[in-house]
Amino acid sequence: MSEDIKHRLSAEGADLLALSGVNDLNLIEFERITGVRAALRGDHITLTGDVDSVESATRVANAMIDLARMGENLTPEDVRRLAENGGADPKRGDNGDIKIVLPGTRRIVQPKTVGQRLYVESMRDNEIVIGIGPAGTGKTYLAVAMAVEALARKRVQRVVLARPAVEAGERLGFLPGDLQAKVDPYLRPLYDALDVMMPQGRLQKAIEARTIEIAPIGYMRGRTLADAFVIIDEAQNVTGGQMKMCLTRLGLNSRAVIIGDKTQIDLPHREESGLIQVERILPGIDGVAFCYLEDEDVVRHRLVREIIRAYAEDQGV
């Protein structure tokens, strides 16, 4: 049996709470996965275990420290992902770090998987991006982050976020209250994404000034959106006619991100989905990119990935 060794790593400059996690959950997960004991004291982390385990665990620990230095809020899921990649950070590609800087919040959003990195690169390089993938892959979150960054850097003058007000047909009458009260529950996921990316006061002012607009798909008709970053969420439940209407709203210096999950189409007939239609007719057009995220790109709870895979197997996908 080999003798245990100790290896001391500097965590100077890292956010120690982000590194260890709430109640040290990140370190507990790190120890569970690597089989190495980890002790955080001051600005150093000490790894204890056999030589081979400590050597592989060091790569994971260094990657965690690097992310904590960049202000990333690490989670046990991030620790698992780093371990699965042998300590390699999927955020780092041939073009260096990909960072989405959110002004006023001291937050930096970065892709957590290779698929997410390609998705962000597509949004930077193309006028229209169609992001297709299962729940939990960060499709909406990353698109909203890109939109907020573009607005802050004055690359666009406004952000427009739209989604079907209900799963199909936008039938709003059954809910109590005025029109805004009827619509808000269906748009809440977009508000939630914005809430963590902008200070509350600044977000409210932007909404009041219509610099940021959140609306059901039907409100897009008859408009021309110039100097705008447009996000169409839940696009699998947008009809073909609605999709054409949305895409033809784009004016000068505008870009659009179309987001959807083909496994969650709630329209009466699957073939009515505008997402299915654009997937068939838009490939090959310069400036339009398709980006496919898979269950490997799920960044929510570990069980979300397993649930998606179980449903796919059951449905023979």
C-alpha positions as MATLAB code, in Angstrom:
seq = 'MSEDIKHRLSAEGADLLALSGVNDLNLIEFERITGVRAALRGDHITLTGDVDSVESATRVANAMIDLARMGENLTPEDVRRLAENGGADPKRGDNGDIKIVLPGTRRIVQPKTVGQRLYVESMRDNEIVIGIGPAGTGKTYLAVAMAVEALARKRVQRVVLARPAVEAGERLGFLPGDLQAKVDPYLRPLYDALDVMMPQGRLQKAIEARTIEIAPIGYMRGRTLADAFVIIDEAQNVTGGQMKMCLTRLGLNSRAVIIGDKTQIDLPHREESGLIQVERILPGIDGVAFCYLEDEDVVRHRLVREIIRAYAEDQGV';
ca = [
       0.000    0.000    0.000;
       1.530    3.314   -1.077;
       2.158    6.004    1.506;
       0.002    9.109    1.434;
       1.566   12.376    0.337;
       0.544   15.995    0.819;
       0.513   18.568   -1.954;
      -0.058   22.276   -1.217;
      -1.611   24.543   -3.867;
      -1.866   28.319   -3.755;
      -5.396   29.708   -4.004;
      -4.243   33.318   -3.712;
      -6.616   35.699   -5.479;
      -9.466   33.170   -5.569;
     -12.864   33.719   -3.993;
     -12.526   31.143   -1.230;
     -16.270   30.839   -0.651;
     -16.814   30.206   -4.369;
     -13.992   27.653   -4.289;
     -15.233   25.673   -1.286;
     -18.940   26.145   -1.939;
     -21.731   26.659    0.540;
     -21.073   24.433    3.566;
     -17.951   23.192    1.739;
     -20.111   21.229   -0.710;
     -17.590   21.722   -3.552;
     -14.736   20.305   -1.485;
     -16.916   17.430   -0.278;
     -17.786   16.567   -3.893;
     -14.115   16.953   -4.876;
     -13.092   14.453   -2.175;
     -15.849   12.025   -3.160;
     -14.858   11.998   -6.820;
     -11.058   12.046   -6.508;
     -10.607    9.999   -3.339;
      -8.247   12.708   -2.094;
      -8.692   14.690    1.115;
      -8.795   18.455    0.643;
      -8.205   21.066    3.344;
      -8.583   24.776    2.667;
      -6.537   26.892    5.064;
      -6.017   30.578    4.396;
      -5.168   31.005    0.738;
      -3.835   27.470    0.291;
      -5.510   24.138   -0.349;
      -3.755   20.940    0.752;
      -4.417   17.633   -0.997;
      -3.691   14.367    0.815;
      -3.734   10.904   -0.743;
      -1.687    8.420   -2.741;
       0.646    9.747   -5.423;
      -1.473    8.866   -8.461;
      -4.705   10.179   -6.950;
      -3.114   13.434   -5.831;
      -1.559   13.937   -9.266;
      -4.898   13.668  -11.092;
      -6.748   15.568   -8.365;
      -4.275   18.452   -8.633;
      -5.400   19.167  -12.190;
      -9.011   19.357  -11.048;
      -8.146   21.527   -8.033;
      -6.125   23.945  -10.166;
      -9.030   24.299  -12.587;
     -11.371   25.024   -9.660;
      -8.962   27.651   -8.341;
      -8.704   29.299  -11.772;
     -12.488   29.567  -12.041;
     -12.782   30.950   -8.500;
     -10.162   33.581   -9.391;
     -12.313   34.677  -12.330;
     -15.302   35.162  -10.039;
     -17.149   32.069  -11.195;
     -19.666   30.694   -8.678;
     -18.681   27.032   -8.583;
     -21.152   24.261   -7.808;
     -20.690   20.537   -7.115;
     -21.898   19.949  -10.694;
     -18.980   22.086  -11.952;
     -16.589   19.991   -9.871;
     -17.979   16.801  -11.432;
     -17.670   18.283  -14.908;
     -14.052   19.296  -14.361;
     -13.256   15.830  -13.035;
     -14.898   14.197  -16.061;
     -12.644   16.335  -18.289;
      -9.505   15.422  -16.353;
      -9.236   18.960  -15.023;
      -9.511   20.495  -18.483;
     -11.757   23.526  -18.574;
     -14.189   23.296  -21.526;
     -14.395   27.093  -21.422;
     -10.927   27.306  -22.903;
     -10.774   26.738  -26.637;
      -8.378   27.651  -29.416;
      -9.541   31.269  -29.223;
      -8.795   31.571  -25.493;
     -11.291   32.245  -22.739;
     -14.835   33.057  -23.774;
     -16.290   35.512  -21.303;
     -19.598   37.363  -21.238;
     -19.071   40.358  -18.979;
     -22.195   41.676  -17.264;
     -21.758   45.307  -16.199;
     -22.937   46.460  -12.814;
     -23.087   42.970  -11.302;
     -19.395   42.032  -11.219;
     -20.452   38.778  -12.871;
     -18.748   36.970  -15.695;
     -20.787   34.328  -17.498;
     -18.804   31.623  -19.248;
     -19.839   28.475  -21.113;
     -19.449   25.364  -19.005;
     -19.266   22.747  -21.773;
     -17.839   22.445  -25.256;
     -21.349   22.611  -26.723;
     -22.074   25.821  -24.854;
     -18.783   27.320  -26.051;
     -19.712   26.605  -29.663;
     -23.161   28.099  -29.019;
     -21.658   31.358  -27.701;
     -19.195   31.500  -30.601;
     -22.091   31.047  -33.034;
     -23.973   33.947  -31.449;
     -20.921   36.164  -31.837;
     -20.272   35.218  -35.443;
     -23.767   35.089  -36.988;
     -26.795   37.338  -37.372;
     -29.282   34.524  -36.732;
     -28.586   31.523  -34.496;
     -30.977   28.636  -33.933;
     -30.120   26.911  -30.663;
     -31.733   23.492  -30.285;
     -31.343   21.252  -27.277;
     -32.936   19.769  -24.158;
     -33.824   21.552  -20.954;
     -30.998   22.654  -18.692;
     -28.378   23.237  -21.386;
     -28.253   26.999  -20.840;
     -29.816   27.977  -24.161;
     -31.869   30.861  -22.804;
     -29.444   31.880  -20.053;
     -26.475   32.298  -22.393;
     -28.559   34.074  -25.043;
     -29.870   36.574  -22.489;
     -26.319   37.120  -21.200;
     -25.123   37.843  -24.746;
     -28.016   40.266  -25.249;
     -27.295   42.140  -21.998;
     -23.606   42.395  -22.875;
     -24.408   43.681  -26.386;
     -26.715   46.309  -24.909;
     -24.152   47.420  -22.322;
     -21.441   47.734  -24.967;
     -23.875   49.689  -27.189;
     -23.633   47.158  -30.000;
     -27.437   47.304  -30.048;
     -29.886   49.883  -28.766;
     -32.456   47.499  -27.357;
     -33.185   43.906  -26.434;
     -36.426   42.180  -27.352;
     -37.317   38.870  -25.727;
     -40.391   37.015  -26.922;
     -41.990   33.640  -26.381;
     -45.405   32.040  -26.889;
     -47.703   33.330  -24.149;
     -49.100   29.822  -23.827;
     -47.876   26.527  -25.216;
     -49.894   26.903  -28.415;
     -52.220   29.501  -29.829;
     -51.594   32.218  -27.210;
     -55.049   31.835  -25.648;
     -54.889   34.328  -22.794;
     -58.511   34.792  -21.868;
     -58.822   32.064  -19.218;
     -56.465   33.800  -16.776;
     -57.772   36.494  -14.393;
     -56.525   40.086  -14.470;
     -55.574   42.569  -17.165;
     -53.501   41.674  -20.214;
     -50.167   42.169  -18.435;
     -51.276   39.930  -15.584;
     -52.321   37.267  -18.090;
     -49.026   37.391  -19.979;
     -46.515   37.698  -17.131;
     -46.594   34.068  -15.894;
     -45.548   32.813  -19.324;
     -42.737   35.366  -19.608;
     -41.419   34.827  -16.073;
     -38.437   32.650  -17.149;
     -37.100   35.579  -19.187;
     -37.502   37.948  -16.244;
     -35.714   35.413  -14.027;
     -32.734   35.283  -16.372;
     -32.504   39.075  -16.467;
     -32.811   39.362  -12.684;
     -29.429   37.689  -12.129;
     -27.682   39.610  -14.897;
     -28.620   43.212  -14.158;
     -29.011   45.267  -10.972;
     -32.709   45.498  -10.152;
     -32.849   49.285  -10.463;
     -31.121   49.308  -13.835;
     -33.314   46.482  -15.128;
     -36.510   48.284  -14.099;
     -35.386   51.514  -15.781;
     -34.502   49.625  -18.970;
     -37.934   47.999  -19.057;
     -39.704   51.300  -18.397;
     -37.658   52.986  -21.171;
     -38.413   49.995  -23.454;
     -34.690   49.452  -23.917;
     -35.500   45.920  -22.811;
     -38.857   44.571  -23.948;
     -40.371   41.256  -22.919;
     -43.492   40.326  -24.834;
     -45.538   37.462  -26.272;
     -44.891   36.495  -29.882;
     -48.076   38.162  -31.119;
     -46.705   41.603  -30.198;
     -44.004   41.273  -32.852;
     -46.406   41.578  -35.791;
     -46.056   44.666  -37.976;
     -42.843   45.898  -36.369;
     -39.351   46.522  -37.732;
     -36.639   45.838  -35.158;
     -33.462   47.756  -36.021;
     -30.393   47.888  -33.752;
     -31.912   45.109  -31.678;
     -30.909   41.803  -30.114;
     -33.984   39.580  -30.478;
     -34.474   36.325  -28.590;
     -37.339   33.957  -29.459;
     -37.666   31.485  -26.600;
     -39.665   28.215  -26.575;
     -39.554   28.310  -30.371;
     -40.744   24.718  -30.653;
     -44.211   26.068  -29.791;
     -44.127   28.907  -32.312;
     -46.072   28.109  -35.476;
     -44.512   28.315  -38.920;
     -46.360   31.530  -39.664;
     -45.314   33.113  -36.387;
     -41.701   32.111  -36.987;
     -41.638   33.686  -40.442;
     -43.217   36.827  -39.007;
     -40.570   37.046  -36.259;
     -37.590   36.465  -38.538;
     -38.787   39.045  -41.041;
     -38.980   41.717  -38.303;
     -35.184   42.084  -38.281;
     -33.847   45.448  -39.408;
     -30.373   46.926  -39.826;
     -27.779   45.945  -37.231;
     -30.072   43.386  -35.625;
     -29.488   39.795  -34.677;
     -31.758   37.027  -33.466;
     -31.384   33.893  -31.390;
     -34.097   31.256  -31.806;
     -34.226   28.787  -28.922;
     -36.167   25.564  -28.661;
     -36.402   21.943  -27.591;
     -37.867   19.600  -30.186;
     -38.801   17.049  -27.502;
     -41.246   19.494  -25.883;
     -43.541   20.491  -28.752;
     -47.023   21.220  -27.385;
     -48.680   22.258  -30.643;
     -51.567   20.001  -31.781;
     -49.475   18.758  -34.708;
     -45.709   18.455  -34.534;
     -45.273   19.528  -38.159;
     -46.815   22.925  -37.304;
     -43.740   23.851  -35.261;
     -41.798   26.769  -36.732;
     -38.632   25.330  -35.216;
     -39.012   22.135  -37.244;
     -39.715   24.228  -40.331;
     -36.650   26.508  -40.069;
     -34.483   23.482  -39.426;
     -35.617   22.213  -42.805;
     -35.508   25.384  -44.919;
     -32.816   27.713  -43.496;
     -29.591   25.637  -43.511;
     -27.091   26.923  -46.045;
     -28.024   30.602  -45.730;
     -24.978   32.724  -44.970;
     -25.300   34.363  -41.560;
     -27.668   31.712  -40.201;
     -26.146   29.111  -37.874;
     -27.629   26.046  -36.230;
     -26.205   24.996  -32.881;
     -27.200   21.680  -31.295;
     -26.774   21.105  -27.572;
     -26.969   17.592  -26.165;
     -27.600   16.006  -22.782;
     -23.837   16.249  -22.133;
     -24.338   20.040  -22.066;
     -26.902   19.976  -19.256;
     -25.656   22.242  -16.476;
     -28.531   21.902  -14.027;
     -28.694   19.181  -11.414;
     -27.001   15.905  -12.344;
     -30.393   14.175  -12.301;
     -31.718   16.420  -15.090;
     -29.209   14.858  -17.467;
     -30.173   11.340  -16.370;
     -33.891   12.121  -16.693;
     -33.417   13.460  -20.246;
     -31.517   10.308  -21.213;
     -34.172    8.052  -19.641;
     -36.977    9.761  -21.564;
     -34.957    9.587  -24.806;
     -34.413    5.851  -24.356;
     -38.080    5.272  -23.539;
     -39.167    7.146  -26.663;
     -36.555    5.458  -28.823;
     -34.805    8.739  -29.673;
];
